[in-house]
Amino acid sequence: MIEFRDVTKRFPDGTVAVENFSLVMPSRKTTVLVGSSGSGKTTLLRMINRMVELSSGAIEIDGENTATLEPVALRRRIGYVMQNSGLLPHFTVLDNVATVPVLNGVPRREARARALTLLDTVGLDRALADRYPSQLSGGQQQRVGVARGLAADPNILLMDEPFGAVDPIVRAELQTELIRLQRELDKTVVFVTHDIDEAFLLGDQVVILQAGGRVAQVGSPTEIISAPANDFVANFIGAEKGKRALSIRKTDRGDIVVDSEGRAAGVLVSTADGSTD
């Protein structure tokens, strides 16, 4: 479990990126921080592994205050995946994945064997192991980035807009892979995005942020969609427009669900108990 207690981050120029932020991120669940630029979501993420130091307040991981931990050692026990993969260009795929275990003292041969297994885990062909990042597609690079984030078998995986730089088709594939990985590996994932659809797809807990890290609403996707906390949230999620404003239209071939512009979004089907979904 990750807990923020009255956390504030004030930069040297006086900018307050986050103010009095408190939140519990439950273990073995995916918490998504979503908001527009300036909402403090990336700052919050990077304070967990002390890439950004907080100004006041406290962050605890399983009851342990991160301020008492050596920053480099803390980072090596937390997986981190960034938007542009952040791979080392002069390392092969295999050595990129094996980097953190080797730094943690794992023998290189053992770390490379584990890295090969992780290529399988993230859906990459082992034939790519000896290639360099420049020889991979964007989607392949991101998969390598995820494998590297998992290499030390961390309990926590931080993901900072990891799929934002790939095309929509590859992004959908990576989102599906992350859902599968979370189901199989059972990690505590903290995911940052500006895309509310991505947040609702991936998050067990979704945190909608306003400027300065102010929490507009916290809840499951169902809770937020069914009961937006205020006008800001309703507008942010598009509750009354686009593909979330759904209605039923009767046709000669049955009922269909349409969005606010009349475009078909799906069909109604009967469940085992006779109700419709």
C-alpha positions in Angstrom: 0.0 0.0 0.0 1.2 3.5 -0.8 -0.1 6.4 1.3 0.3 10.1 0.7 -0.3 12.2 3.8 -0.7 16.0 3.3 2.0 16.1 0.6 3.1 19.4 -0.9 5.7 20.0 -3.5 6.9 23.6 -4.0 9.6 24.2 -6.6 12.4 26.7 -6.1 10.7 29.3 -8.4 7.7 29.3 -6.1 5.5 27.1 -8.2 3.2 24.8 -6.1 2.8 21.6 -8.2 1.0 19.7 -5.4 -0.6 21.0 -2.3 -1.9 19.0 0.7 -2.4 15.8 -1.2 -3.7 12.8 0.7 -4.5 9.4 -0.8 -4.3 5.7 -0.2 -3.3 3.6 -3.2 -4.3 0.0 -2.4 -1.9 -3.0 -2.8 -2.2 -5.2 -5.9 -4.5 -2.7 -7.7 -4.0 -0.2 -10.4 -4.4 3.4 -9.4 -4.6 5.9 -12.3 -3.8 9.6 -11.9 -5.5 11.5 -14.6 -5.6 15.2 -15.4 -4.5 17.8 -17.8 -1.1 19.6 -17.9 -0.4 21.3 -14.6 -2.5 18.9 -12.5 0.6 17.5 -10.8 0.1 13.9 -11.8 3.7 13.2 -12.9 5.1 15.1 -9.9 3.0 12.8 -7.6 4.2 9.7 -9.4 7.9 10.7 -9.2 7.6 11.6 -5.5 6.9 7.9 -4.8 10.4 6.8 -5.8 12.0 10.2 -4.8 12.9 11.3 -8.3 11.2 14.4 -7.0 11.5 15.2 -3.3 8.5 16.4 -1.5 8.5 19.8 0.3 6.3 18.7 3.2 4.1 15.8 4.3 4.9 12.1 4.1 4.7 9.2 1.7 4.7 5.7 3.2 5.0 2.3 1.4 3.6 -0.5 3.6 3.9 1.8 6.6 7.6 2.7 5.9 8.3 6.4 5.4 10.2 6.8 2.1 12.1 9.8 3.5 14.0 7.3 5.7 15.2 5.3 2.8 18.2 5.8 0.6 16.9 7.2 -2.7 18.8 5.0 -5.2 18.0 1.8 -3.2 14.4 2.8 -3.2 14.3 3.3 -6.9 15.9 0.0 -7.6 13.1 -1.8 -5.8 10.3 0.0 -7.6 9.7 -0.5 -11.3 9.5 2.5 -13.5 8.2 2.8 -17.1 8.3 6.2 -18.9 6.7 7.5 -22.1 9.6 7.1 -24.5 10.8 3.8 -22.9 14.1 5.4 -21.8 16.1 2.5 -23.1 19.9 2.7 -23.1 20.7 3.0 -26.9 24.1 1.3 -26.6 22.7 -1.8 -24.8 20.9 -4.7 -26.4 17.3 -5.5 -25.5 18.5 -8.2 -23.2 21.0 -6.1 -21.4 18.5 -3.2 -21.1 16.1 -5.5 -19.3 18.9 -7.0 -17.1 20.3 -3.6 -16.1 18.6 -3.2 -12.7 19.1 -6.8 -11.4 22.8 -6.5 -12.3 23.0 -3.2 -10.4 21.4 -5.0 -7.5 24.1 -7.6 -7.5 22.5 -10.4 -9.5 25.1 -12.3 -11.6 24.9 -11.2 -15.2 24.2 -14.7 -16.5 21.3 -15.1 -14.1 20.0 -11.6 -14.9 20.1 -12.3 -18.6 18.2 -15.6 -18.2 15.5 -13.8 -16.2 15.4 -11.1 -18.9 14.7 -13.7 -21.6 11.8 -15.0 -19.6 10.5 -11.5 -19.2 10.5 -11.0 -23.0 8.0 -13.9 -23.1 6.0 -12.3 -20.3 5.5 -9.0 -22.2 4.9 -10.7 -25.6 8.2 -10.1 -27.3 10.0 -12.6 -29.5 13.3 -13.8 -28.0 14.8 -13.2 -31.5 14.8 -9.5 -30.6 17.1 -10.1 -27.6 20.3 -9.1 -29.3 18.9 -6.1 -31.2 19.4 -2.5 -30.1 16.5 -0.1 -29.3 16.9 1.8 -32.6 16.1 -1.5 -34.4 12.7 -1.8 -32.7 9.3 -0.3 -33.4 7.8 2.1 -30.9 5.5 -0.6 -29.5 8.4 -3.0 -29.2 10.5 -0.4 -27.3 7.6 0.1 -24.9 7.3 -3.6 -24.2 11.0 -3.7 -23.5 10.5 -0.8 -21.1 7.8 -2.7 -19.3 10.0 -5.8 -19.1 12.8 -3.7 -17.7 10.4 -2.2 -15.1 9.5 -5.7 -14.0 13.1 -7.1 -14.1 13.8 -6.8 -10.3 10.4 -8.3 -9.5 9.2 -5.1 -7.8 6.0 -5.0 -5.8 5.3 -1.5 -7.2 5.3 -0.5 -10.9 5.2 3.3 -11.7 4.1 4.1 -15.3 4.3 7.7 -16.5 2.2 8.0 -19.7 3.9 4.9 -21.1 1.7 4.5 -24.1 1.4 8.2 -25.1 4.0 8.1 -27.9 2.7 5.2 -29.9 -0.1 5.1 -32.5 -3.7 4.3 -31.4 -3.6 0.7 -32.6 -0.4 -0.1 -30.8 -1.6 1.8 -27.8 -4.7 -0.4 -27.6 -2.5 -3.5 -27.8 -0.3 -2.3 -25.0 -3.3 -1.4 -22.8 -4.6 -5.0 -23.3 -1.2 -6.4 -22.5 -1.0 -4.3 -19.3 -4.4 -5.6 -18.2 -3.2 -9.2 -18.8 0.1 -8.6 -16.9 -1.7 -7.1 -13.9 -4.0 -10.1 -13.8 -1.1 -12.5 -13.9 1.6 -10.6 -11.8 -0.6 -8.9 -9.2 1.5 -5.7 -8.8 0.6 -2.4 -7.2 0.5 -0.2 -10.3 0.4 3.6 -10.3 -0.3 4.9 -13.8 -0.3 8.5 -15.1 -2.3 9.6 -18.1 -4.1 12.6 -19.5 -6.6 10.3 -21.3 -9.8 9.6 -19.4 -10.7 6.7 -21.6 -7.4 5.0 -20.8 -7.9 5.8 -17.1 -11.3 4.1 -17.0 -10.0 1.1 -19.0 -7.0 0.4 -16.8 -7.8 1.8 -13.4 -9.3 -0.1 -10.4 -9.1 3.3 -8.6 -9.1 6.5 -10.7 -8.0 9.8 -9.3 -9.2 12.9 -11.3 -6.9 15.8 -10.6 -7.3 19.6 -11.0 -4.5 22.1 -11.0 -2.0 21.9 -8.1 -2.8 18.2 -7.4 -6.2 19.0 -6.0 -8.4 15.9 -6.0 -11.7 16.4 -7.9 -12.9 12.8 -7.4 -11.6 9.4 -6.4 -13.4 6.2 -7.2 -13.8 3.2 -9.5 -14.7 4.0 -13.1 -18.3 2.9 -12.5 -18.6 5.2 -9.4 -17.3 8.2 -11.3 -19.3 7.7 -14.5 -22.5 7.0 -12.6 -22.1 9.9 -10.1 -19.6 12.7 -11.1 -18.7 14.7 -8.0 -19.2 18.1 -9.6 -19.4 20.0 -13.0 -15.6 19.8 -13.4 -15.6 16.0 -13.3 -18.7 15.8 -15.5 -17.1 17.9 -18.1 -13.7 16.2 -17.8 -15.1 12.7 -18.4 -17.6 13.9 -21.0 -20.6 12.6 -19.0 -23.1 14.4 -21.1 -21.6 14.3 -24.5 -19.8 12.0 -27.0 -19.6 8.3 -26.4 -20.5 8.5 -22.7 -24.0 10.0 -23.3 -25.6 6.8 -24.5 -29.2 6.2 -25.3 -31.3 3.3 -26.7 -32.7 3.5 -30.2 -35.3 1.1 -31.5 -34.7 -0.3 -35.0 -36.4 -2.9 -37.2 -33.8 -5.4 -36.1 -33.8 -4.7 -32.4 -32.5 -2.1 -29.9 -29.1 -0.5 -30.3 -27.1 1.8 -28.2 -26.1 5.2 -29.7 -24.0 8.1 -28.6 -25.0 11.7 -28.5 -24.4 12.1 -32.2 -26.5 9.1 -33.1 -23.6 6.8 -33.9 -24.0 3.2 -33.0 -22.0 2.2 -29.9 -23.3 -1.3 -29.4 -26.3 -3.6 -29.0 -28.4 -4.7 -26.1 -28.1 -8.4 -25.2 -30.0 -10.5 -22.7 -28.1 -12.0 -19.8 -28.7 -15.4 -18.1 -31.2 -13.8 -15.6 -33.2 -12.2 -18.4 -32.0 -8.6 -17.8 -30.3 -6.6 -20.6 -26.7 -5.3 -20.7 
